[in-house]
Amino acid sequence: MIASTGETHLDAEGVTLGLIGVLEVLWQGFAFQNEAEIDRAAARRASMAYLRSVFPRQFGNAGAGPVAIGTQQVSFARAAGALADTCALEWTDPGHDGGAARTILIGKADNEVLTIVYEWRDERARIVSARKATDYEAQLYSAANA
């Protein structure tokens, strides 16, 4: 990965530990389940979320192709930048009941804190909405990253 991306500043041992981490994520989900009980789609989402958090440039979705923006207040490029923010706050949307599980993310792109709602579809993040964070959301982000 280091050679193919040309990012020679990356530490080979650190990359190895990051990739081992995804195996740990998978093992935690599979350890005590029968083959028929394994939710492969959920395992894939968890693994990709982990890889995005550790290697945002390599596993982010900036090159994922067209993604729908629920509002036109934030461009796709800025929303994708917030998704790649390794300091972003993320949690499952408790108010959403239907279809794919939605995730709320508060992240920074271009020095602005944004709130993104997205869901996984066919192994790609589909942005449902993207907007400038409220003052309260920006404060949550700042407090978590102080």
Secondary structure by P-SEA (a helix, b strand, c coil): cccccccccccaaaaaaaaaaaaaaaaaacccccccccaaaaaaaaaaaaaaaacccccccccccbbbbccccccaaaaaaaaacccbbbbcccccccccbbbbbbbbcccbbbbbbbbbcccbbbbcccccccaaaaaaaaaaac
